[in-house]
Amino acid sequence: MNIITALAVSVGLLGGLATYAFLADHLGLGLQIWAAFLAWGCFYHCGGKTDGLRATVFGNLWGVLMALVTLIVISQTGVANSLTLPVWAGICVAVGVGLMILGSQISIFSSIPAAVYGYAAAVAFALLWGPGLNNLLDPSLQNPAVIIAISMIIGGILGYISEMFAGTLAKN
């Protein structure tokens, strides 16, 4: 079997199983399949293999952390009341994203795209999920950053597994 066909089978099967597991949510974790798929794609974008998994997981987590800090500063400091939310959020995002990119000079956080995916996913979920901004300081599954971080770690791991499975299929 050629590698593209093997990847189609591997990613298709694992993607279907992951979707079922995330949506059935038998453990009540509230994990987000779309964030897992973002990280899964990021794994391939980062070159796959062990190095791609490392770059994906640490890059995504760096982005999630920077998004969390940015959202906390925007929503918890009260400065938006005097500057207006659009002005304060713009300033905070400019600084937060700038620091996130500067962090890519640390080798473990060097994948800028992976950090951007993590940042975007965390901000999107926090803004769109009802209780999102209310639980930014809560170290639990009520914190949107925690949910996205776990979802993206799983997505990166699924990318790694799908690559290994596709490799096995392609050899046969």
C-alpha positions in Angstrom: 0.0 0.0 0.0 1.4 3.4 -0.8 2.0 5.9 2.0 -0.9 8.3 1.1 -3.4 5.4 1.1 -1.9 4.1 4.3 -2.3 7.6 5.9 -5.8 7.8 4.7 -6.7 4.6 6.4 -4.7 5.3 9.5 -5.9 8.9 10.1 -9.4 8.0 9.0 -9.8 5.1 11.4 -8.1 6.8 14.3 -9.9 10.1 13.6 -13.2 8.3 13.7 -12.4 6.5 16.9 -11.1 9.8 18.5 -14.2 11.6 17.4 -16.4 9.0 19.0 -14.3 9.0 22.3 -14.3 12.8 22.5 -18.0 13.3 21.7 -19.2 10.3 23.8 -17.2 11.8 26.7 -17.8 8.9 29.0 -15.3 10.4 31.5 -17.0 13.8 31.5 -13.8 15.7 30.6 -15.2 18.1 28.1 -12.2 17.6 25.7 -12.5 19.2 22.3 -12.0 17.1 19.2 -11.4 20.1 17.0 -8.4 21.1 19.1 -7.1 17.6 19.0 -7.3 17.7 15.2 -5.5 21.0 15.1 -2.6 19.4 17.0 -2.8 16.3 14.9 -2.3 18.4 11.8 0.4 20.4 13.6 2.3 17.1 14.3 2.6 16.5 10.5 3.4 20.2 9.9 6.2 19.9 12.4 7.7 17.0 10.4 6.3 14.0 12.3 8.3 11.4 14.2 9.5 12.0 17.7 10.8 15.5 17.0 7.5 16.5 15.4 5.6 15.3 18.5 8.0 17.2 20.8 7.7 20.4 18.7 3.9 20.0 18.6 3.3 19.3 22.3 5.6 22.0 23.6 4.7 24.5 21.0 1.0 24.1 21.5 1.4 24.3 25.3 3.5 27.4 25.0 0.8 29.0 22.9 -1.9 27.9 25.3 0.0 29.3 28.3 0.6 32.6 26.6 -3.1 32.8 25.6 -4.1 32.1 29.2 -1.8 34.8 30.6 -3.1 37.3 27.9 -6.7 36.4 28.7 -6.2 36.8 32.5 -4.5 40.2 32.0 -7.4 41.4 29.7 -10.2 40.1 31.8 -9.0 40.3 35.4 -7.1 43.6 35.8 -9.9 46.1 35.3 -7.9 48.2 32.9 -10.4 47.5 30.1 -12.9 49.7 32.1 -10.8 52.8 31.6 -9.2 52.1 28.2 -12.1 50.3 26.6 -12.0 46.5 26.0 -10.9 46.8 22.3 -8.0 49.0 23.2 -6.9 47.0 26.2 -7.3 43.7 24.4 -5.3 44.9 21.5 -2.5 46.0 23.7 -2.5 42.8 25.6 -2.6 40.6 22.5 0.2 42.6 20.9 2.4 42.1 24.0 1.3 38.5 24.6 1.9 37.4 21.0 5.2 39.3 20.9 6.4 37.5 24.0 5.2 34.2 22.6 7.2 34.7 19.4 10.3 35.8 21.4 9.9 32.6 23.4 10.6 30.6 20.2 14.3 31.4 20.9 14.1 28.7 23.5 14.6 25.5 21.5 11.8 23.5 23.1 9.3 26.3 22.1 10.9 27.0 18.7 7.9 25.9 16.5 6.1 29.2 16.0 3.2 27.7 14.1 2.6 25.2 16.9 2.5 28.0 19.4 0.1 30.0 17.3 -2.2 27.0 16.9 -2.2 26.6 20.7 -2.8 30.3 21.3 -5.6 30.5 18.8 -7.4 27.4 20.1 -7.2 28.5 23.7 -8.5 32.0 23.0 -11.3 30.7 20.7 -12.5 28.2 23.2 -12.3 30.7 26.1 -14.3 33.2 24.2 -16.9 30.8 22.7 -17.4 28.5 25.7 -20.0 29.9 28.1 -18.0 29.7 31.4 -14.7 30.2 29.6 -13.5 33.5 31.0 -14.9 32.9 34.5 -12.5 30.0 35.2 -9.1 31.2 33.9 -7.5 30.9 37.3 -9.1 27.5 38.1 -6.6 24.6 37.8 -9.3 22.2 36.7 -11.4 21.0 33.7 -13.5 24.2 34.2 -10.5 26.2 32.8 -10.6 26.4 29.0 -6.8 26.4 28.8 -6.6 23.1 30.7 -9.2 21.6 28.4 -7.5 22.8 25.2 -4.0 21.8 26.5 -5.1 18.2 27.2 -7.0 18.0 23.9 -4.0 19.2 22.0 -1.6 16.8 23.7 -3.9 13.9 22.8 -4.0 15.2 19.2 -0.3 15.3 19.0 -0.1 11.7 20.3 -2.7 10.6 17.8 -0.6 12.2 15.1 2.3 10.1 16.2 0.3 6.9 16.4 -1.3 7.5 13.0 2.2 8.0 11.5 3.4 4.7 13.0 0.3 2.8 11.9 0.5 4.2 8.4 4.2 3.2 8.2 3.2 -0.3 9.2 0.4 -0.4 6.6 2.7 1.0 3.9 5.3 -1.8 4.5 2.7 -4.5 3.8 
